[in-house]
Amino acid sequence: MNGYRIDKQELLNEIGAWNHFLRRRVHLIACGGTALTLLNLKESTKDVDLIVPNLDEHSYLVSKMKEMGYARLTGAGYSRGGKVTFDLFGGKTIHTTELLDSPLEAERHIVFEEFAYVYLGILNVYDILISKLFRGTQVDFEDCMTLFGAKRSEIDAEYFKKRFTETASYEVAQERVLKNLEVFLRRVEKER
């Protein structure tokens, strides 16, 4: 991947352009670094991570993206012009992490912006932390520290641990992701 990054305004411009091309409603839920960018916790992101919880909407959006000139680069990733990859995750899975609930359910996301055909939300803080810690790269840990620091007063630590553990119980690499949680909680405690 090249060094290109997309900021909040460029992302909104791109999604606004999609809105003009679509003819039916599509719900998008930002996750990962994209969510942090929309929350003004990161200046930009190298790729755009979006969950399309409704699988019919996911299929529709993928077909329309191809019409708009996007090409598939990876399993979930589409790009036009090689600048940025839009990863479109269908259902309630981000990369290989399956969330406990649909991101469209009450309190599983916040509304960010509604266009005529595009509904753009941001995944709830708990599931952002869980999905990033499941992947567990250095950038993911840094993003989690940033998010936790900014939203500390809104986070119920016991609820977070319980939800993480329950999500991990369905994960093949359960021991690894639980270790990531331990490492993260030690870092959080150290930052206090």
N, C-alpha and C positions, 0 to 999 in steps of 0.2 A: 504494500500500500504506500502511496506517496505521502508527503507531509501535509497534505491539505486538511484543513479543519473547517467545520461549519459552525457559525455562531447562531445565536437565537434568532436574529432577524432574517438571516439567510434561510434558516430552517422554516420559519413562518412564511417567507416568500415562496419557497418551494411547495409547501403544503397548500398555500393559497392558490398556486398555479394548478395543482391537482384538482382543487375544488372546482375550478372553471371547466375542467375536462370531464369530471364525473357527472353522472345523471341519476345516481341513487346514493343514499346515505351510507357512510363508512365511519365506523368508530375506531379511532386510533388511541392507544394508550402508550405514552412515552415511558420508557424504562431506561435503566443503565445511565450512562453519561448524558444521554439526551434529556432524561428527566432532570438531572442536576443542572444542565444548561438552561432549561426552561425555568427552573427554580432560582436562576441567577447565582448558583453556587459554583459553576464553572463557566469560563468565558466561551468555550467552544468544545466540540466533540469531534473525534476523527471519523466516526460513523454514526448513523442515526438508527437507534434501536426502538422499534415500535411493535407493540402487540396489537394484532387485529383479532379480538376475542371471538367474533362471529365468523365461523369458517366460510359461510357463503360470501360474506363481505370480503374476506381475505382473498378468495378465488377471484372475485370481481375486481378488486384492486390490482392484483397481480396481472390480470388480463389487460386492464387499462394502462398499467405502467409499461407493459410491452408496447402498446399502441403509442405511448408518449415517448418511446425511444429508449427505455431502460432495458438493459440486458442483465440476465442472471449471472452473477459472479461466483456466488457460493450457494449453499443449500437454501438459505433464507435471504441472501443479499442481492440487491439490484443496484445498478449504477448507470448513469447516463453521462458520457463524457469523461468517465474515469476519475472525477474529482472526489466524490463521496459515495459511500455505500449505504443504502437504506436496507437494514435488516428487518424483514416483516415476519414476525412470529405469529403463527395462527393458534387460536385457542387460548390456553392459559399456560403455555410453555415459553420460557425465555432461554435461548440456547438449549441446554439440556435439563434445565430446572423446571419442573412442573409445579406451578403454584397450587395452593390448596383450594382456592376459589377463583371464579372468573373475575378478571379485573373490572368487569362491568357491574358487578354487584355493589350494593350500597356500601360506602366507606372503603372500598377497595381502590378507589382512585379519586382524584379531584378534577373538576372541570377546569381546563385551561382556556380553550377558545372554541367557539362553535361557528363554523362557516355554514353556507347553505347546504353543502353535502358532506362536509368533513366535521366530525366531532373529535376534538383533540383533548385528551385528558392526560393526567400524570399519575402513574402508579403510586399507591400509598407507600409511605416511608418504610414500613416493616417489610413489604415484599421487595422493595428496591434493595434494602440491606441484605435480605436473604438471598436474592438472585445474584447479587454481586459477590457475596461471601461464598456462595456455592462454587462460583468460578474460581475465585481466590487468587487472582493475579496481584502483583504489587499495586498496579493502578486501581484495581477494585478495592483493595484495603484502604488506599489513600482516599478514594471517593467515599467510602463508608465512613471514614473518620471525619471528612468534611461534612457529610450529610448529618451524621450523629451530632457533631458539634453545633451545627446550625439549628437542628430540630430537637436538641436534648430536652427542652422543657415540654415538648409534645410527645415524647417517647416514654412509654411504660416499659421499663427494662424487663420486668418479669414476664409481661405479655410477649415481648419480643423473643425472649429465650424459649418460652413455651411454644410459640408459633414456629420458630426456627427448628426446634427439636421435632415437632410434629411433621414439618415438611421434610426434614432429614430422614424420618422413619421410612419414607417412600423412596429414598435415594439409594442407588446401587453403591455409591461410594460414601456411605453414611459416616464411617469413621473419619474419613478425610474432611468432610464438611463440618463435622462436630469439632474437629481439631481447629479448623478455620475460625469457628465461633469462639473457642477458648482463646486463641491468639488475639482476635479482635477485642474481646472483653478485657483482656490484660492491657492492651493498648489504650482502651478507653479509660480504664482505671488509672493508668500511668499519667494520662493527660489531665486528670482531675486536679 
